[in-house]
Amino acid sequence: MMMKKRLNDNCRHWLLTGLLFLSFSLFFSDVRGQQNSNPMDSVVLSLLTCSPHEEIYSLYGHTAIRYHDLRTDEDMVFNWGIFNFKAPHFVLRFIFGLTDYELGLMPFDRFCEYYKKWGSSVTEQVLNLTADEKRSLITAMMVNYQPENRTYRYNFFFDNCATRPRDMIEANIQGKVMYNPRADYEPTFREMIHQCTGHHDWATCGNDLLLGVRADMKTNREEQEFLPGNLQYDFDHAQIRATDGSIRPLIKERRIAVKAGVQMREKDFPLTPRECGFILLMVTVVLVLYEWKRKKVFAWFDAFLMLALGLAGCVLTVMIFSKHPATSTNLQLLLFNPVHLFFLPSILRRSKATRYWRFLMITTCLFLIGGFFQQYAEGMYFLALCLLLRFVSNIINDKN
């Protein structure tokens, strides 16, 4: 849903040159318009939808707006998906939902070249706008591109590279856009994310670990348009009701700017999260049977589980305070939480360990009940069974 920020000297030259030409074109359009036909007749504005490619940041696709003046051959793309991996504290800011994105301006051929290289298709939907609506939309985008306006606080579900172009188009139409929502289509945020990451098991698992209860609520048409593919579909079936009462399609024409190419699918870890969870469960079963036979406890195995759960719990606990939507109420915190780290010394010393095992039993049972309200990451139920087995084994051995 985004593009890496690669603003080298050549790119800056293109941006400044394009901005200069665009500004002069808008400036002289009114003057020439008094003598000739409306100059906006030669301007084509389109919504661009880019299909996903294999980079993790592109699994959801991308959206932008194309400005093409057929008279002057100015051809630029307004792209709200510019970010900088090298920005100070990028990862930390991303975790807390404090990532800033920018509106970028680049030549259309360079934009297409990028996606052609990755094998992604670019679909162009020509907007069916009046001359005044075109002028209003272009002016609004140029104002948005000013240095003091181009940066915005990115929000994955509600304010991203797909919702920004949609809102910009809707705000500059003289009338109202009427959508035709799909019948019986009310997916959750999690289900829509799974559609995009389905062939990347570990990316899907990572998303599911971070997302909480809110991600499993049904969505409406507007919320579904955070995905470029959904926005493209809705634009195809939308109409404009003008202020004079007339109705016209929002999209005049749909065409392929870049054909889909061959994509090299990157290999994930050979085992899926579910398979790893099952292997962990089998190892736990074997150790428990051996412990019962030998009447001993492998504290090192419990320490390993506690350390892994505690460290992962630190990340999920931080996400409670994140600005990212749908991460604050996450029932997987019942399994992954920092409390495990506090009990780690007592488990290793085998002193006052009963408190921890009671705590573990309660939280694990609550976790299993929470599965009725939240969809957990793949393999989590296997992990819960492992913890229950460790509880039973330790309690029995302590009594013996």
Steps between C-alpha positions, in 0.01 A plus 500: 500500500805719493823584318846551647623857515786525250539871440839525331620806312343391174165442669511842664565651158196323358282606791597866476473502121160334508378739768621798298332385179180416684488838670552686172240285330242586766597867494462547125193280466260776601660745257486264204155384609356843429605476135478130422314198628529408867860383562373245753358303206853381426568397861440137602486406868507134593508272801793257477478164677814288522481130570714355781849364459716292730656774713341492845396867480322437166284200585190720512543686171522873447291796381593836345353773275629573149501849346543496121473812281463374143579845361833557678574129563554564869451162664545480877386276787390623843607225739404502870712192577847650547686403817861482612640188667808701597309758700612522866335237723288372208433156650416636844271766354332238283428280803334790678306601189689827463624444145486801269437460127525760225329597178752462218491616139674299229487438122241247392745294295735471797210395723400228253859389454526425871198268501590342168835402650320316781248334267204696638217624282382862502133560421383849403145620564435829317289729719186640341539858626385837375751775419430676830540176695832427329628849577386470862661157545831610343512810716426296814777252420749779433414661833539159666842468335635816661787415742298605803203280397639189335584302818222312680472251785452157341221275626485155342122459506364854492752741347731348241600519134157375388273706724689826430433501122139394559440783747673748270279404205177501701576842651540665159194366322210741458241264634523166676653164416243223531648157556344164435625275782537132427218284631589263783855635516582587860846361566698582811828687482679175583327310219597767247861493618502122465390537138814705436750297703353153453808355330733648762424290809742675732397850394139397564596359839687817592202717409263278697726520806486880498131543414239482772125461539415805292650339189228231516208743473300529178592796279298738285572617146706800603719295737556234234653759268825507694597227253571634148323206335176573687521871414550412133191277502286764671611773257404276206143479631463856636304791358509876548181682589573859395358806672260548207356153559664330202668162546810373321747215556802584714729309262503590131743233385709219643827391340819312581805725531739216590428135433568248775838336464680206654561527873762304688331368813730511798521183707373516854633290785439138390270428797174686556415648842244222550760233428747664739230512768419133447869403525529696824194318635647160411830589668308608809302175509819294479667701778193477723484120461871474577459723806217288634705188454817641658314713757697811412436834331699662220510857629713609203209428263262705710757779512525494120123531460478775762779701340342478154152587629632785715705665227215475249270632770713813532430580134126436531486709817661791316236465227232585757628857489543504123300735278445215258132405485384158618806423714401627845267216610692183420399186691823329398657704779360230728771270365765751397565738788803626695380333823676180391835676535434593864436136595801368309743500800256312723449232233873449462548482881184287539383727783147640524432372149143399582386863474626518145333177393166616641542830317583311181198272530260793548638709214512203262140404574393862447694499175308195378169667591613817318521298179123546468553877467831532314670306225846405619819461302563160346645245742394680818273220619788253481701738718214525749486120526876493561460737793214299650713186477786679674260607775374143554850351494646751748209483744503117505877482540498762774245296697703185454 
